Amino acid sequence: EFIINLKNQCSLDPRVPSTDIQLPDGNVVAIDSSLVNESSKFMFESPKKDGIDDIIYQGIMASDIHCRRDLFYNIILSGGNTLASGFTEKLSDSFEKLLKLRHANTRFKVVSSPERLYSPWIGGSIL
């Protein structure tokens, strides 16, 4: 329950500089909203690894050539990390730049449902 509350509190408004969060032991920690809101940038700009846009692209290109068009047009986000502020827009912008360099005429679509936090659990429960 504490972790769920912490996650909700960490979905900070970028206009507010910091938020105080009380830990179960009574201590209060100030969390800078810029740290939370900028945390997803490491998924795109890693000095040692490919960004998530490159990983998605490589996965699609490793697929059968006849499936690629459908895969480009159905990039579906799921899981808690995709809930970071601006993640969907950042991925769309980054992927658009990547495709302009490699496949100028390729259309793509990034789908992000509001329930994507629970999508992995829902999919797992169906199996």
Steps between C-alpha positions, in 0.01 A plus 500: 500500500787737581659439159172570319461827691863589429451440127192721501683776685795477263280577201597855565377815334799648311392849607556414869875497586486222762268283705545377857433130553465349845663161538348225721756573775385862518792659315413748227685501167482781246490374142588742223237480224763553230669173601179304467389665178842469336564141607362354177763678291749225587282257307573708191849641559731241648873547439572125503184344357249562224196699597155348514417643158801317350407177678144515365633573151749212514228263622271594214780473242591154633143386428369352179495763225129444440414584863704817534236739370247375757757508778601859422137602511425319829764600756314438825629636829445309822639495851573758766806661342289617208289712737779755544395850406539555126624146430260432212577832332874457550490151349291621204734793432812289536360221283393750234856639480645150484267397218569816299866398493443135415155458340363837394162376373417264786193581706483407867265534795571483871201378702485579872186408690428650843497147647853421382632475856305176537532370142784255578301351791183476294686329216668261741172410664352402164780250441 
